[in-house]
Amino acid sequence: MNFNEKNILITGASTGIGRAIAVALKDFNCNVFLTARRKSLLDRIIEENQNYSANYYSFEHDVAAKQSVQEVFNSITKLHGNIDVAILNAAIGNKVAVKKFNSVHAEQTFQINFLGIVYWIEKLLPSFIERKNGVIVGVSSLADNRGYSRSGFYSASKAALSNFLEGLRIDTHNYGVKIITVKPGFVKTPMTDKNNFAMPFMMDSDRAAKIILKGIEKEKALIAFPLRTVIGSKIIGLLPNRLYEYLARKFFKS
Ligand SMILES: NC(=O)c1ccc[n+]([C@@H]2O[C@H](COP(=O)([O-])OP(=O)(O)OC[C@H]3O[C@@H](n4cnc5c(N)ncnc54)[C@H](OP(=O)(O)O)[C@@H]3O)[C@@H](O)[C@H]2O)c1
């Protein structure tokens, strides 16, 4: 796959990994549709990259609102034709202390991290299947492998997303539609800036964006990085439950 001449959608493009992917596309001759709730941040990306090859467009958008997905989809496709590559990246971290347990946090997290992706796929899939073409990239996490302290809703949303994308990949295989799952380890972004625990093998968002774009170009089913965190997460996933929970209690005791 080559990004030239493509219509590329990015959700959650205002900061972090989404922003870095948007900027890393600047030298391709493509249309990049930037979406997020904070449109002013998207417009700044456009301003800063106006002298490069890519054409950028910004849309104020809330992935949790089906109506907003419908409106942005219509605006893009009416003016520019079919979307070719959708990088569905928007998510929230949502750390919740047990004493503040409230289902509202679960609703918010699943609405954005899981349903926000499902709403987009619902809009994209019919034309992708008809054209036997199209790439859907869902940004999940290596934190999809276990329940993590104070991040139960987040890791549950990513586990749901990873499993959903895996099933969809099987179902779309014969229709020429590519479903790519991205599982980053720790990347320095506003999301991880809030964490107060050690984050091993943290990388910067520009490096993460390059790895993700290379993986999309190669049409990999799974883009998981960095290797050391991938191996670490595999080991954590294999730990017996009692040992995992004992170690996790020690690690997250602050
Ligand atoms: N950073 C990491 O270490 C790490 C590790 C594993 C996976 N990930 C995943 O990577 C992706 C990007 O995360 P990040 O670290 O770059 O975080 P980030 O800097 O906080 O970026 C999150 C993006 O999502 C957007 N967003 C949040 N809620 C939205 C909504 N309701 N509608 C539309 N856009 C929304 C935000 O924009 P607005 O607030 O302007 O809407 C922002 O652009 C996420 O899926 C995250 O789970 C990150």
The ligand as a Gaussian input file, in Angstrom:
#p B3LYP/6-31G(d) Opt

LIG

0 1
 N        0.371000       6.824000      24.628000
 C        0.478000       5.535000      24.879000
 O        1.391000       5.090000      25.612000
 C       -0.472000       4.555000      24.267000
 C       -0.235000       3.203000      24.473000
 C       -1.104000       2.277000      23.918000
 C       -2.161000       2.705000      23.141000
 N       -2.379000       4.029000      22.966000
 C       -3.517000       4.419000      22.149000
 O       -3.084000       5.342000      21.162000
 C       -4.177000       6.185000      20.805000
 C       -3.752000       7.635000      20.874000
 O       -3.460000       7.930000      22.222000
 P       -2.427000       9.059000      22.649000
 O       -1.497000       8.456000      23.621000
 O       -1.921000       9.762000      21.450000
 O       -3.407000       9.979000      23.517000
 P       -3.795000      11.529000      23.420000
 O       -2.625000      12.372000      23.116000
 O       -4.589000      11.788000      24.646000
 O       -4.734000      11.559000      22.130000
 C       -6.045000      11.131000      22.147000
 C       -6.745000      11.733000      20.959000
 O       -8.089000      11.246000      20.951000
 C       -8.956000      12.362000      20.783000
 N      -10.241000      12.082000      21.409000
 C      -10.506000      11.728000      22.689000
 N      -11.827000      11.613000      22.877000
 C      -12.413000      11.882000      21.667000
 C      -13.744000      11.913000      21.213000
 N      -14.786000      11.670000      22.044000
 N      -13.975000      12.222000      19.924000
 C      -12.952000      12.476000      19.076000
 N      -11.668000      12.470000      19.442000
 C      -11.402000      12.171000      20.735000
 C       -8.235000      13.532000      21.425000
 O       -8.647000      14.755000      20.839000
 P       -9.709000      15.767000      21.463000
 O       -9.551000      15.730000      22.941000
 O       -9.320000      17.074000      20.840000
 O      -11.032000      15.282000      20.988000
 C       -6.802000      13.241000      21.006000
 O       -6.564000      13.748000      19.716000
 C       -5.326000       5.815000      21.753000
 O       -6.180000       4.876000      21.122000
 C       -4.612000       5.157000      22.909000
 O       -5.448000       4.286000      23.636000
 C       -1.563000       4.971000      23.500000

